[in-house]
Amino acid sequence: MITDHDVIVLGAGLAGMRAALEAARAGADVAIVTKVHPIRSHSSAAQGGINAAIGETDSWESHAFDTVKGSDYLADQDAVEVMCQEAPRDIIEFEHMGVIFYRAPDGRLGTRAFGGASQARTYFVGDITGQALLVTLYDQILKAGVKVYEEWYATALHMEDGECRGLVALEMVTGELHLLRSKAVIVGAGGLGRLYEPSTNALICTGDGYALAYRAGAPLMDMEMVQYHPTTLAGSGFLMTEAARGEGAYLLNSLGERFMKRYAPNKMELAARDVTSRAEATEIAEGRGIDGNVLLDLRHLGPDVILRKLPQIHEMALDYLSIDMIEDPVPVRPGMHYQMGGIKTDVDGATVVPGLYAAGEVACVSVHGGNRLGANSLLDTIVFGRRSGKVAADYAKNTPASTGGEVLLRNEQERLRELLSRPYTGETNAGLRLELAMMMDKLVGLYRDEAGLREALDKLEGFKKRYQTIAVGDKGRVFNQALTFSLELGYLLDCGETIIRSAIVRTESRGAHTRTDFPERNDAEWLKHILLTCRGEEEPELSYIPVTITRWQPEVRTY
């Protein structure tokens, strides 16, 4: 089947749906392609809140400086300024859409503190903020008449004379491939967290959007910058929101010490995430951990605060560890959480590929640089989702309809037939995927060095060869998750290679990229972004662009 639209959005999280809504408002015929129901998108897992400088004592300049400092001065400051200036209007618009944000006793919108911020500017709905925004946005796209191809899985972007003109997608319920043509495509497909184990990310976060855009010729930027969240639940990796520390929770070691006083005496538990994660890892490595964890202590907050403002994580600790955080501290450890890098875009979501746009975690504007501040991720999705939707719709107005794509559709049909017909060799998709994820955590995780990164690259090349022999056990076409899992593994391998190659090249420590063999930040040589461009079977092309600095010169970063 071949279907035509003006704008196709890949992904139905906050970035994708906000882009779709704005494109529809601009008069475009818009469709969303999503591999899960929109409300199951990973944006629903965002707990703590969304940042904006709305308060009378706050300013967008303060928010921007905190963001730039948090990024370890790798963020592009012009993009940060756009995000922080436009944040208040987007928060207010969501409230008008129906999001019921927490209100302070005086009736005004209430805030909580988050790491790396100079004042409390995080607006929230308990500890389900992402879910509240997502449900509200889904209502809005339904009202706007946006077509949703739900449980459709993208396998390739359709390129026509160097321009992106749609995509091929697998309709999971039938197993049929379809060509969806368009005048513009916006990638809002979320993160790549399942490249690592453990990770706070859902099983659907497999780097699809990064790899599809990369294969279509869009460079990936800052891919070495992989954020570990300090507080993931022991055993499961579930996110224990930073909002807990924002409300006043302590981090304790086995001696009962609030150890953050040694690492960030001014901010304590509310230092930036990379600083806090490394502090925890140091405590554990030096023998002051508890079975490989530290403790998150909320007991002093009392049941009213915990049950009213943090009900979801209270329930998680009970369900998965049988620990009532009202009575006992909860074991936590650093876990992979967020990819700061992604598809290189400008502030309107445009890539170097005509007709191709990106927004959200899959994109790199770059507003997060070396380390994202908590509660800036939801803001990123909303601001740049909105901007990319408007610009893509405007682009579509002046672009003729696509007339090709049949060859790509046939080639993708043949590729899937070949994958389904492979004989079983004993190698399983699940086994290789777990091996890859454990390797990435061990060698390309919180701490890195030349030898480990070279070993990781060698192992990844071996994984790529083994991937070529993996068979799909289920030969059917209806909801064949074995098939989609296998396609996802191919995307993860692409993402892993770009992260490792970027990490080898950056011979300094900055933000989340900590090289034990190059422990210092090196502004003289590395105040620049690393870009990788796909060259088929050859090694990707490496290139560099300088960091954009508008008003804040790099300083020593302390908390």
N, C-alpha and C positions, 0 to 999 in steps of 0.2 A: 504494500500500500504506500502511496505517496500523498502527503498532505502538505499544504502550504500555509504559512503564517507570516506576519511581518517580523515579529520578534519571538525567539524561543529562549526560554530561561532554563538552564540545567540546574536543578536543585530547588527544593521547596523549604529551605530553612529561612531564617530572617532575612538574609541578604537576597536570596532568590525571590521570595514573595514580595519584599519591599521593592525590588527592581521591577517585578511584573506589575505591581500596582501602579507604579509611577509611569511605566510605559503605556499601560492601559489608559491612565488619565490623560496621556498625551495623544490619545486617539489611535494607538496601534492595536492590531489584532495580535494578541499575546497568548502564548501557550507555555505551560510549565511542564517539564519532563522530570519526574522524580521516581527513584527506585523504591521509596516507601511512601505511605500516606503522609501528607504534609505535617500533620501534628506529631508524627514520629521522627521528624527531622532532629538532628542532634542539638539544634539551638534550644530545644526543650530542656536540655540538661544544664543549661546555664542557670546558676542558682542565685548568686549574690546581689546583682544589680547592674545598673547602667550609669555611666558617669556623665555629668554635665555641670557647668558652672552657672547655676541659676541663682544661688543665694546672694543676698545683698552684700555680703563681705567677700564674695568670690569673684573671680574674673576668668575669662577665657585664656588670658595670658598666663595666669597661674596654672590652670589646667594644662596648657600647652607645655610650659616649662617642666612640670612634673612628668609629662609624657616623654619629652625629649631626654630628660635626665634618666628616667626609667629605662629608656631604650639604649642606654650607655652611648648616647650621641650618634647612633647609627640611623635613627629615623630621619626622614626628609622633612625639614621643618616647615616648608610651605604646605605640605600635605597635612601635617599635624595642626597647623593654624586653621586650615579649612575645617577639619573635623571638630576642633574645639569651639570655633566660632559658631558652627551650625548646630552643635549639640542641643542647646536649650530649646530651639524651635521643634526639634524632632521629639524630645521628651514630652513637650506640651501637646504636640499633635497626637501622640499615642494616648495620652490621657483623654483627649477629646474623642479618640476612637473607642475608648471604653476600658483601657487598662486602669485597674484600681490600685494605684501606687499607695504605699504606706504614707499615712499622714501623721504629723507630730501633734501633740496635744493642742497646739494653737490652731489646728485645722489646715496648716500649710503642708505642702509636700515635705516629707521628712527624709533625712539622709542617714547614712552610716559611713563609717571610715573604712577605707580600703588601703592596701599596701602601696607605699611609694607616693601617696597623695599628701599634699601639705595641709589640706583640710578635708572635712567630710563633704563629698559631693556625689555620693553614690545613691541613686534613687532605686527603690526596690519594691518587690511584692513578696514578703516573707523570704523564703529561700527557694522560690519557684519563679523568679523573674522572667527567665527565658521562656518558660511555658506560657506565662501570662501574655507576653508580647506575641508569641507565636499563634496562640489561639485567636487573639484579636485580629491579627493580620490575616489569618485564614478567612475569617468572616469578611474582611474587606475585599479580598480577591474574588470571593464568591459573588459578592455584591457587584463587583466591577465586571463580572462576566468572563474572567480569565479561564481559559481551557486548561484543565489539569490532566496530563497523561500520567496517571497514578500507577505505580509499580511497573514502570517502563525503565529499562536499563540501557544507558547510552554506551555504544561500542566504538563509535568513531565520529569525528567532526567532518562535515561535508565541506570540502574546499573546492572553489571554482575560480580559476584564473588568479590564484593567490589570495582570494577573499573567503571568509568563512560564511557559508550560506546554508547552515542547518546542521543536522546530525542524523545518524542512524541509531535506532533504539530497538531493543528487544522487548516486545510485549510479553511480560512474564506469564500471564494467564494462558496464553496460546502458544508461546514459543516462537511466534512469528517476528521477523525483522521488518521494520518500517523505515522509510525515508521521510523525515520531517524537514521540509525546506523552509528557509526563512531569508530575510534580508539582513538580519543581525542575530547573533547568539550572545547571551550573557551567561557566563559560567559562575554559578553560586553554589558549587557542589560540596562545600565544607572541607574538613581537614583530612589528615592522613594518620591519625593516631594509632590505628591497628598495625602500623609498621613497627610499633614498639610493644613490648610486654614487660611490665604492666603499663596500662594506659587508662586514663579516665574516659577515653572516648568510646562511643558506641561501636558495635560491630560493623556498622555501615560506613564508618570513617576510613575509607580505604584509598584515598588519594586519586579518585577517578578523574576529577576535574583538572588537577595538576597534569596528570599524564596525558589526557586527551589534548589539552592546549599545547603541551610540550611537543607532542608528536606532530601537531599541526603547524609548528614553527614559532610559537610564542616563547620567549625566554622565561626561565624561572630565576628569581632573585632572592638573595638572603637565605637560601635553603639550609645553610648550616645552623641557623638560629632556631633551635628546638627547645621549647619551654617545658621544664619539669615543674609541676605544681607541688608545693611543700606538703600539702595535707591530703593524701589519698588513703582510703581506709585499708588497713592491713588485711591481706588475704584476697581482697577483691579488686582493689584499685579504684573503687568508687570515690567520686569527688566529695570531700568534706569542705564545703565552701569557705573561701577567705572571709566571708561575712561573719563566721564564728569568731575569728580573731578581730574583725572590725567591731564586733559587739563587746570585745574584751577578753576573749579566751587566751589562755597561756599555752606556750609550748614548754614541756618539761622533759628533762633527761632522766636516767635511772636514779640519779641522786636527788631528784626532786627540784633541781635548779631550773630557773627560767634562763636557759643558756643563751638566748638571743642577746643578752646584755653584753656578751663577749664579742659579738659580731656586728651588732647594729645598736649601740647604746642609746641613740636618740629615738629610733623608731621601734626598737624591740621586735615584737611579732609582726609589726606592720612595715617591715622593710620590703624592698622589691622581691619578687618571687625567686629570681635566680640567687640572690643573696641568702634568702631564708632556706632554700633547698640545699645549697652548699653547706650552710651551717649545720643542718640536720645530718647531712652525709658525714660531716666531720665528727660530730658527736657519736654517731653510730660506729664509724671506723676506729675511733679512739677508745671504744669500749664503754661508752656511756649511753648506749642504746638499750632497748629491751626487745630481744629477739628480732633485731634488724629494724626496729621502729623507735620513734619517740612518742611522747604522749601529748594529746590535745585535751586540755583541761578546761571544762566549762562549768564545773560545779559551783563556783562562786557567783555565776551569773543568776542562778536561781531558776526555778521551774517556769516562772512567768515569761522571762525573756526567751528561754529555750523553746518553750512550746508555742509562743506567739510569733517569734521572729525566725526560728530555726527548726520548724517542725519536721521538715523532710530529712535532714541529716540525723535528727533524733531517732526517727523511725528506721533509717538505714542501719544505724549502729545496733539498734535492737534486733532488727531482722537478720542481719548477717553475722553479728558477733555476740548477740545476746547481752549487750552492754547498754545500760541506761545511763546516758551521759549526764543526767541530773545527779546521779549518785557516784559515777566513776569516770575517770579519764579514758579516752579512746586512743588506741594505738594507730599511728599514722606514719607514712613514709613518703618521700618524693616519688612522683610517678609522671610519666610523659603526659602532657596535657594539651599543648597548642603549638602550631607551626607558625612562627612569625613571618617566614618567607612564603613565596608563592609566585603566581603568574604576575609578571611585571606589568603594572598599569599606571596611567596617570590619574589625576584626581577625579576624572570623569569615568574611570573604569576602562578606558580604552587601552588595548594592547597594540603592539606593532603590526599585528595582523588585521587588515581592514575587515570590519564587521564583527570582530571578536572582542568582547568585553568581559570583565570579571569583577567580582565583589565578594567581600567577606573573608573568611579564613583562607580560602583558596587563592586569594589575590594578595599582592604585595604592593602597597601604594608608595612608600613604606611609612606607616604611622607607628609601627611597633619596634622597628629596628632590631636591636639585640635582645630586647626583653619587653614583653607586653605588660602593662599595668592591668591589674584586675579591674573588671567592669569597663574597660575600654573595648573589649571584643564585641559586645552587643552594640555599642556605639558605632564601631567600624562598620558592622553589617548594615545598620540603618542609614547612616549618612551616605556611604558609598554605594549601597544598594539603590537608594533613591536617585543619586546622581547618575549612576550608570543606566538606570531605566529610562530616564529622561533623554539622555544623549543617544542611547541606542534607538529609541523611538524616532528621534529627529533624523538620525542617520538613515533609518528605514524609509522615511518619507521621500528621500531623494535617490533611492536605490531600486533598480528594476527587479522584478521577480526572478528567482532562479528557475532555470529550465533543465538543468542537468541532474546528475546524481545517481542515475540508474546503474552505472558501472560500479560505483562505490557500494551500492546496495548488493549487487551480485557478488562482489569481492568479499563483503562481510558475511554474506550467507555461506559462501564457500569456506571462509575461515572457521565459522562455527561448525559446519559439517565435518571439517577435518579434525577439529578438537573433539567432537563427540565420537568420532570413529576410531580414535587412538586405542590401541590395545593396552590393557593394564600391565604395568611393569613392576608394581610393588611400591612405587613412589606415590605418596598421597599429597594432595593439595594442603590438607590441614597440617600434616607433619612438616612440610617445607615452610609453610607460613609461620608456624610457631618457631621453627629453627631460625628463620629470618628475624623475627621480632625479638627473640632472646639475644641474638647476636648484636642487633642494633642497640639494645639497652646496655649490653656489656661493653661494647667497643665504641659506640657513637652516642653515648648517653650524657650523663651529667659531667663526667670528666673524660678527656680525650688526649691522645698523644699520637705522634707520627707512626710508631710501630703498630699501635692498635688500629689506627685508621687504614693503614696499608693492608693489615690483615683483614679488616672488614671489607675492603674493596676486592681483595682476592676471593674471599668467601662469597661476596655478592656475584662475582663473575661465575663462580661455580653454581650458585643458585640459579642463575639465568640459564645455564646449560641444562641443569636438571629440570627446570620449568618446561623446557621444550619437549620433554618426554612424558609429562604428567597427563594421565588419562582422566576422563570424567566418568565415574562409575555409573551414574544414572544416564541412560541413553534416551530418556523421554524428553519431551519439549515443554510439558505443562509445569510451570513453577519449578524449573530445574535449578535449584539453588547450588547444586554441585557445579553447574556450568557458570553461573554468575560468580561464585566464589573463585573459580579458576581465572576468570577474566580479571577479577579484583586483584589477585596475586600478581598478575602482569603489571597492573598499575602501581602496586606497592614496590615492585622491583625497580621500576623507573624512578619513583620518588626516592628510594633508598640510595640509588646511585648518585643522584644529584646532591643529596645531603652529604654523603661521604666525600665526593670530589670537592665540594665547596669547603668542607671542614679541613681537608688536607691542605688546601691552598691558603686558608687564613691562619697565618703563623703568628697569632696573638691570642690573648684572652679578652673577650668583650661580651658583656651580657651573658646570655645562656651558653655561649661557646667558650668553654673553659679548657684551654690546652695546658696540661701540667708541664709540658716541655717549653711553653712560651707563656709564663704566668702573668705577664704584664700587658696592659692595653698599649697599643702602638699607634697613636694618632698620625705620626709622621708618614707611615706607610699604609695604614689600613683604615683611614677615614673614607672608605669607599665601599660600594656594593659589588658583590660577585654575581655575575649572570652566567647562566648556562643555557646554550641553545642546542637543540637536538640535531644530530647529523646522521640519522638512521642507525646503521650498525656500527658506525665509527664512534670514537670518543666524542662527547659533547664539546662544543666550542666554548671556551672560557673568555669572558670579557669583563670589563670593569667600568663603573660610572661613579663620579664623586658624590658624596652625601651633600644634599642641599642644606646650606646653613643660612638662615635669614637674620637671626638676632641673638642666638645663644651659642657662644663659643664653648667647645668642650672643656669640662672641668673634671677634677678628681671626683669620683662618685662615691659619696659616703652617706650612710643613713644612721 
